[in-house]
Amino acid sequence: MSVEAQVPKSGRGPTKLLVPIVLAVGVIVGIGLSYLIPLPYGVGRLAYFADQIRNILILDMILSTVSISLLITLVIVYLRIYAKTGARFALGILVVMLALLLQALFRYPLLLAFVGRISFPFGNFISTADIFSIAAYTIFLYLSLE
């Protein structure tokens, strides 16, 4: 019997409308928190590079916040599924989601800035990896809410 068949459809659970809400909250919170990161400023010829670094750090902050908001939501969804069904599969997914959440938190730019070590994502390559992660988490959340 699948997990889907075991979870009763009560109408009170989260709907697919939760996906765009979580994405929007992640973007808004990420933009807000990006103002807390100490950003580099350059003078003269270095000003161009400082602007590029600043933009990349802000983008990394926003993308990291969206990833964390999606992972927190996935942890909550699978915690509820495990609480209702006791399915080992849901527990396994919950453990994986918690591990991914911890990984995202430990590389969170704001946390790294406060401990004195700003992580510099090198260009579009790292941003592309974050975008693919966000797409995977979004699809996983959407499918989990069916």
C-alpha positions in Angstrom: 0.0 0.0 0.0 1.5 3.3 -1.0 1.9 6.3 1.3 -0.5 8.2 -0.9 -3.2 5.6 -0.2 -2.6 5.7 3.5 -2.9 9.4 4.0 -6.5 10.4 4.4 -7.7 13.2 2.2 -9.2 15.5 4.8 -9.1 18.7 2.9 -7.3 20.4 5.8 -3.8 19.5 4.6 -1.5 21.7 2.5 -2.5 22.2 -1.1 -0.4 22.8 -4.2 -0.9 26.6 -3.6 1.7 26.2 -0.9 4.5 25.8 -3.6 4.3 29.4 -5.0 3.8 30.8 -1.5 6.9 29.1 -0.3 8.9 30.3 -3.3 7.7 33.9 -2.9 8.4 33.9 0.9 11.9 32.5 0.2 12.6 35.3 -2.4 11.2 38.1 -0.2 13.1 36.9 2.9 16.3 36.3 0.9 16.1 39.9 -0.5 15.6 41.2 3.0 18.4 39.2 4.5 20.8 40.1 1.7 21.0 43.6 3.2 22.7 42.0 6.3 25.7 40.5 4.4 28.8 42.6 4.6 29.4 43.5 0.9 32.7 44.5 -0.7 33.1 48.0 -2.0 35.9 49.0 -4.5 37.5 52.2 -5.5 38.6 53.1 -9.0 39.2 50.2 -11.3 38.3 47.8 -8.5 34.7 49.2 -8.3 33.6 47.1 -11.3 34.8 43.9 -9.7 33.3 44.8 -6.3 30.0 45.4 -8.0 30.1 42.0 -9.7 31.0 40.3 -6.4 28.3 42.1 -4.6 25.7 41.1 -7.2 26.8 37.4 -7.0 26.7 37.4 -3.2 23.2 38.9 -3.2 22.0 36.3 -5.8 23.6 33.5 -3.7 21.8 34.8 -0.6 18.4 34.9 -2.3 18.8 31.4 -3.9 20.1 29.9 -0.7 17.1 31.3 1.2 14.6 29.9 -1.3 16.3 26.5 -1.0 16.1 26.5 2.7 12.5 27.6 2.7 11.6 24.7 0.3 13.6 22.2 2.5 11.9 23.4 5.7 8.5 22.9 4.0 9.5 19.5 2.7 10.6 18.5 6.2 7.2 19.6 7.6 5.3 17.8 4.9 7.1 14.5 5.5 7.0 14.8 9.2 3.2 15.1 9.0 3.1 12.1 6.6 5.3 10.0 8.9 3.2 11.1 12.0 0.0 10.0 10.2 1.2 6.8 8.6 4.3 5.6 10.4 5.7 4.6 7.0 9.4 3.8 7.0 9.7 5.3 3.5 8.5 8.7 4.8 11.0 8.4 7.6 13.8 7.8 5.2 12.8 10.8 3.1 12.6 12.9 6.2 16.1 11.9 7.2 17.4 12.8 3.7 15.5 16.2 3.8 17.0 17.0 7.2 20.5 16.2 6.0 20.0 18.5 2.9 18.6 21.2 5.2 21.6 21.0 7.5 23.9 21.2 4.5 22.1 24.3 3.2 22.2 25.9 6.6 25.9 25.3 7.0 26.7 26.9 3.7 24.2 29.8 4.2 26.0 33.0 3.2 24.6 35.0 6.2 25.8 32.4 8.7 29.2 32.3 7.0 29.5 36.1 7.1 28.7 36.1 10.9 31.4 33.6 11.6 33.9 35.6 9.6 34.1 33.5 6.5 32.1 34.7 3.5 31.7 32.0 0.9 32.2 33.4 -2.6 30.3 31.6 -5.2 32.4 31.8 -8.4 30.2 33.2 -11.1 27.2 31.6 -12.8 28.4 28.1 -12.3 27.4 28.0 -8.6 24.2 29.9 -9.2 23.3 27.4 -11.9 23.7 24.6 -9.4 21.5 26.4 -6.9 18.9 27.0 -9.5 18.8 23.3 -10.4 18.5 22.4 -6.7 15.6 24.8 -6.3 13.9 23.3 -9.3 14.3 19.8 -7.9 13.0 20.8 -4.5 10.1 22.7 -6.0 9.1 19.7 -8.1 9.5 17.3 -5.1 7.3 19.6 -3.0 4.7 19.8 -5.7 4.6 16.0 -6.1 4.6 15.5 -2.3 1.5 17.6 -2.0 -0.5 15.6 -4.5 
